């Protein structure tokens, strides 16, 4: 039976822990998804319990501070002050903003933390989604652009009203890496951290040579097309085959290319990348998806140790070493 972890007063979230032999599974809702951690270890060991409590608390604090969906978050306060005033930030937020810099440069401008106005414009979640006009797209693009963000030590300013930051393009992946590192600091050596299918693995499950990760079939969402065997690396996938809308007989996915202001429409349905960290895997998979089959594959190959697979209908393109991880369904 699942057990409910006992947290201090004002628990951050309902977290359930199940065990089967030497394997333990911790699951809790956060970051807009289900967060799971599987690990091997002695049942009820103090370091493991301490890790679980610390991991859930860290994720909740991370979401509270950086989620644009939290009105009181630091990100929301920065967005509310756009075009009006500077906002004081702490060293941790300065690190996050430097990370936005790095990701923007690494992905050729495709991962842009200021793209939120475009995401809202193309609102696929609306009851009746509407395709914006070219004029609306052009006007909204004026509110985006990472290089417009003004920063000084200890403070940040979005210079135009309507600009907004969103760390959703890399936040889950960043959290996966941090929780994986946290597990290692508690001397847990066989761990799989999976936050909404962005994941990272260290070690192996008991009696097996690797962690096996299912790959969803973009043509049949919910079904598995194959799997990957991983250890000591991370996996992330990007796709728009579920989150999308149709209008006037045309399909529009949720992944926006900030360089054009429009949803990606290159025929790709899924990009999966294996890399050293979940942050890198997520950045590469999103960028490869936007770039398309051939250019996306070449982009992944620029990063030593990274391998990827891109699916576009019946076409597939993959890096030379991807087959080392692939397992038949």
C-alpha positions as CSV (number, residue, x, y, z in Angstrom):
1,X,0.0,0.0,0.0
2,X,1.2,3.5,-0.8
3,X,2.3,5.5,2.3
4,X,1.9,9.2,2.7
5,X,5.1,11.0,3.7
6,X,4.9,12.9,6.9
7,X,6.1,16.4,6.3
8,X,6.5,19.3,8.7
9,X,3.5,21.7,9.2
10,X,2.0,23.1,5.9
11,X,3.2,20.1,3.8
12,X,4.2,21.2,0.2
13,X,2.3,18.5,-1.6
14,X,0.8,15.0,-1.2
15,X,3.7,12.7,-1.9
16,X,3.2,8.9,-2.0
17,X,5.9,6.3,-1.6
18,X,5.6,2.7,-2.6
19,X,8.2,-0.1,-2.2
20,X,8.8,-3.4,-3.9
21,X,11.7,-5.3,-2.6
22,X,14.8,-3.0,-2.8
23,X,13.0,-0.6,-5.2
24,X,11.2,2.5,-3.9
25,X,9.1,4.9,-5.9
26,X,8.2,8.5,-4.8
27,X,5.5,10.4,-6.7
28,X,4.1,13.8,-6.2
29,X,2.4,16.5,-8.3
30,X,4.5,19.5,-9.2
31,X,5.6,21.6,-12.1
32,X,2.4,21.0,-13.9
33,X,3.0,17.2,-14.1
34,X,3.6,14.1,-12.1
35,X,7.1,13.9,-10.6
36,X,8.5,10.5,-9.9
37,X,11.7,9.3,-8.4
38,X,12.7,5.6,-8.4
39,X,15.6,4.4,-6.5
40,X,17.2,1.3,-4.9
41,X,18.1,1.2,-1.3
42,X,17.4,-0.4,2.1
43,X,13.8,-0.1,3.1
44,X,13.2,2.8,5.5
45,X,16.8,3.9,5.6
46,X,17.3,7.3,7.1
47,X,19.3,8.8,4.2
48,X,16.6,7.8,1.8
49,X,13.8,9.3,3.8
50,X,15.7,12.5,4.3
51,X,16.4,12.6,0.6
52,X,12.7,12.2,-0.2
53,X,11.7,15.0,2.1
54,X,14.5,17.3,0.8
55,X,13.7,16.5,-2.8
56,X,9.9,17.3,-2.6
57,X,10.6,20.4,-0.5
58,X,13.2,21.7,-3.0
59,X,10.9,21.1,-6.0
60,X,8.0,22.9,-4.3
61,X,10.2,25.9,-3.4
62,X,11.5,26.0,-7.0
63,X,8.0,26.0,-8.4
64,X,6.9,28.7,-5.9
65,X,9.7,31.0,-6.9
66,X,10.0,30.5,-10.7
67,X,6.5,29.5,-12.0
68,X,4.7,32.0,-14.1
69,X,1.5,30.4,-12.9
70,X,2.1,31.5,-9.3
71,X,1.0,35.1,-8.8
72,X,3.5,35.6,-6.0
73,X,6.5,34.1,-7.7
74,X,9.6,36.1,-8.4
75,X,9.0,35.5,-12.1
76,X,5.4,36.8,-11.9
77,X,6.7,39.9,-10.0
78,X,9.2,40.6,-12.8
79,X,6.5,40.2,-15.4
80,X,4.1,42.5,-13.6
81,X,6.8,45.2,-13.5
82,X,7.5,45.0,-17.2
83,X,7.8,48.5,-18.7
84,X,7.5,50.1,-15.2
85,X,10.3,49.3,-12.9
86,X,13.4,47.3,-12.0
87,X,12.9,44.2,-9.8
88,X,15.5,43.1,-7.2
89,X,16.7,39.6,-7.7
90,X,18.9,37.3,-5.6
91,X,22.0,35.4,-6.7
92,X,20.0,32.3,-7.5
93,X,17.8,34.2,-9.9
94,X,20.9,35.8,-11.4
95,X,22.2,32.3,-12.1
96,X,18.9,31.4,-13.8
97,X,19.1,34.5,-16.0
98,X,22.6,33.6,-16.9
99,X,21.3,30.2,-17.8
100,X,18.7,31.8,-20.1
101,X,21.6,33.6,-21.8
102,X,23.5,30.3,-22.4
103,X,20.4,28.5,-23.7
104,X,19.5,31.3,-26.0
105,X,23.0,31.3,-27.5
106,X,23.3,27.5,-27.6
107,X,20.0,27.0,-29.4
108,X,20.4,29.8,-31.9
109,X,17.6,31.8,-30.4
110,X,15.1,29.0,-30.4
111,X,14.9,28.7,-26.6
112,X,14.0,32.3,-25.7
113,X,12.7,32.9,-22.1
114,X,10.8,36.0,-23.4
115,X,8.6,34.0,-25.8
116,X,5.6,33.9,-23.4
117,X,3.6,36.6,-25.3
118,X,3.7,34.5,-28.4
119,X,2.7,31.3,-26.4
120,X,-0.3,33.2,-25.1
121,X,-1.2,34.5,-28.5
122,X,-1.3,31.0,-29.9
123,X,-3.4,29.7,-27.1
124,X,-4.1,26.1,-28.0
125,X,-5.9,25.5,-24.6
126,X,-8.6,28.0,-25.4
127,X,-12.2,26.7,-25.8
128,X,-12.2,28.1,-29.3
129,X,-8.6,28.7,-30.5
130,X,-8.1,31.4,-33.0
131,X,-5.3,31.8,-35.5
132,X,-3.8,35.3,-35.0
133,X,-3.5,37.7,-37.9
134,X,0.0,38.5,-39.4
135,X,-0.4,42.0,-37.8
136,X,-1.0,40.5,-34.3
137,X,2.0,38.1,-34.7
138,X,4.2,41.0,-35.8
139,X,3.0,43.2,-32.9
140,X,3.5,40.4,-30.3
141,X,7.0,39.6,-31.6
142,X,8.0,43.2,-30.7
143,X,7.4,42.1,-27.0
144,X,9.9,39.2,-27.3
145,X,13.6,38.9,-27.6
146,X,16.0,37.8,-24.9
147,X,18.6,40.5,-25.8
148,X,16.1,43.2,-24.9
149,X,16.1,42.1,-21.2
150,X,18.1,44.6,-19.1
151,X,20.2,43.3,-16.2
152,X,22.4,44.8,-13.6
153,X,23.9,43.2,-10.5
154,X,21.0,42.4,-8.2
155,X,18.2,43.6,-10.4
156,X,16.4,43.0,-13.8
157,X,14.0,45.0,-16.0
158,X,11.8,44.1,-18.9
159,X,11.7,47.4,-20.8
160,X,8.4,47.1,-22.5
161,X,5.0,46.6,-20.9
162,X,3.6,43.2,-22.0
163,X,7.0,41.5,-22.0
164,X,7.2,38.4,-19.8
165,X,9.6,35.7,-18.7
166,X,8.8,32.0,-18.7
167,X,11.2,29.3,-17.6
168,X,8.8,26.6,-18.8
169,X,11.1,25.7,-21.7
170,X,13.8,24.3,-19.4
171,X,12.5,24.4,-15.8
172,X,11.5,20.8,-15.5
173,X,14.7,19.6,-17.0
174,X,16.7,21.8,-14.6
175,X,14.8,20.4,-11.7
176,X,15.4,16.8,-12.8
177,X,19.2,17.4,-12.8
178,X,19.1,19.1,-9.4
179,X,17.1,16.3,-7.8
180,X,19.4,13.7,-9.4
181,X,22.4,15.5,-7.9
182,X,20.6,15.7,-4.6
183,X,20.1,11.9,-4.6
184,X,23.8,11.3,-5.2
185,X,24.6,13.6,-2.3
186,X,22.5,11.3,-0.1
187,X,24.7,8.3,-1.3
188,X,21.9,6.9,-3.5
189,X,23.6,5.3,-6.4
190,X,20.8,3.7,-8.4
191,X,18.2,6.4,-9.2
192,X,15.8,7.4,-12.0
193,X,14.3,10.9,-11.8
194,X,11.3,11.3,-14.1
195,X,9.4,14.6,-14.2
196,X,6.7,14.4,-16.9
197,X,8.9,12.2,-19.1
198,X,12.0,14.4,-18.8
199,X,14.4,12.1,-17.0
200,X,17.8,11.3,-15.8
201,X,19.3,8.0,-14.6
202,X,22.3,7.1,-12.5
203,X,23.3,3.5,-11.8
204,X,20.9,0.7,-12.6
205,X,17.8,-1.0,-11.1
206,X,18.6,-4.2,-9.1
207,X,19.4,-7.2,-11.3
208,X,19.2,-5.2,-14.6
209,X,22.0,-3.6,-16.7
210,X,20.1,-0.4,-17.4
211,X,16.9,1.6,-16.8
212,X,14.4,1.0,-19.6
213,X,12.5,4.1,-20.8
214,X,9.5,3.8,-23.1
215,X,9.2,6.0,-26.2
216,X,5.7,7.1,-27.0
217,X,4.5,6.6,-30.6
218,X,3.5,10.0,-31.9
219,X,1.2,8.4,-34.4
220,X,-0.7,6.6,-31.6
221,X,-0.3,8.7,-28.4
222,X,-0.4,6.5,-25.3
223,X,1.2,3.6,-27.1
224,X,4.9,2.7,-26.9
225,X,6.9,2.5,-30.1
226,X,10.1,1.3,-28.5
227,X,12.3,2.0,-25.6
228,X,15.7,3.2,-24.6
229,X,18.2,1.5,-22.2
230,X,20.1,4.2,-20.2
231,X,22.4,4.6,-17.3
232,X,24.5,7.7,-16.3
233,X,22.6,10.0,-18.8
234,X,19.4,11.8,-19.4
235,X,16.5,11.7,-22.0
236,X,14.1,14.3,-23.1
237,X,11.5,14.4,-25.9
238,X,9.8,17.3,-27.6
239,X,6.6,16.9,-29.7
240,X,3.4,18.6,-30.6
241,X,1.2,15.6,-31.5
242,X,-0.9,16.0,-28.4
243,X,-0.9,19.7,-27.5
244,X,-2.3,21.3,-30.6
245,X,-5.4,22.7,-32.2
246,X,-7.1,22.7,-35.6
247,X,-8.6,25.7,-37.4
248,X,-9.8,26.1,-41.0
249,X,-8.6,22.5,-41.7
250,X,-5.0,23.2,-40.6
251,X,-3.2,21.8,-37.5
252,X,-1.2,24.1,-35.2
253,X,1.1,22.7,-32.6
254,X,2.1,24.3,-29.2
255,X,5.8,24.6,-29.9
256,X,6.4,28.2,-31.1
257,X,9.5,29.2,-33.1
258,X,10.2,32.7,-31.6
259,X,12.2,33.6,-34.8
260,X,9.0,33.5,-36.8
261,X,6.4,34.0,-34.2
262,X,4.5,30.9,-35.5
263,X,4.0,27.3,-34.4
264,X,6.6,24.9,-35.9
265,X,5.2,23.4,-39.2
266,X,8.0,21.4,-40.7
267,X,6.3,18.0,-40.5
268,X,8.1,16.8,-37.3
269,X,6.1,15.1,-34.7
270,X,8.7,14.1,-32.1
271,X,12.4,14.7,-31.3
272,X,14.2,12.6,-28.6
273,X,17.7,13.3,-27.3
274,X,20.0,11.4,-25.0
275,X,22.6,13.6,-23.3
276,X,24.7,13.9,-20.2
277,X,22.2,16.1,-18.4
278,X,18.4,16.5,-18.7
279,X,18.8,20.3,-19.2
280,X,21.0,19.6,-22.3
281,X,18.7,16.8,-23.6
282,X,15.7,19.1,-23.3
283,X,17.4,22.0,-25.0
284,X,18.7,19.9,-27.8
285,X,15.4,18.0,-28.4
286,X,13.3,21.3,-28.6
287,X,15.9,22.9,-30.9
288,X,16.1,19.8,-33.1
289,X,12.3,19.6,-33.3
290,X,12.2,23.3,-34.5
291,X,15.0,22.8,-37.0
292,X,13.6,19.7,-38.6
293,X,14.9,16.3,-39.7
294,X,18.2,17.0,-41.3
295,X,19.2,20.3,-39.8
296,X,18.0,19.1,-36.4
297,X,20.1,15.9,-36.6
298,X,23.2,17.9,-37.6
299,X,22.6,20.3,-34.7
300,X,22.5,17.4,-32.1
301,X,25.8,16.1,-33.5
302,X,27.5,19.3,-32.6
303,X,27.4,18.3,-29.0
304,X,29.8,15.4,-28.1
305,X,28.1,12.5,-26.3
306,X,24.6,13.5,-27.4
307,X,22.5,11.3,-29.6
308,X,19.0,11.9,-31.0
309,X,16.1,10.6,-33.1
310,X,13.6,12.9,-35.0
311,X,10.3,11.6,-36.4
312,X,8.3,13.3,-39.1
313,X,5.4,11.1,-40.3
314,X,6.9,8.0,-41.8
315,X,10.4,9.6,-42.0
316,X,13.0,9.2,-39.3
317,X,16.5,10.7,-38.9
318,X,18.9,9.8,-36.1
319,X,22.5,10.4,-35.1
320,X,24.9,7.6,-35.7
321,X,25.1,6.5,-32.0
322,X,21.5,6.6,-31.2
323,X,21.1,2.9,-31.9
324,X,23.3,2.1,-28.9
325,X,20.4,3.1,-26.6
326,X,17.5,1.8,-28.7
327,X,15.6,-1.3,-27.7
328,X,13.0,-3.0,-29.9
329,X,9.4,-2.7,-28.6
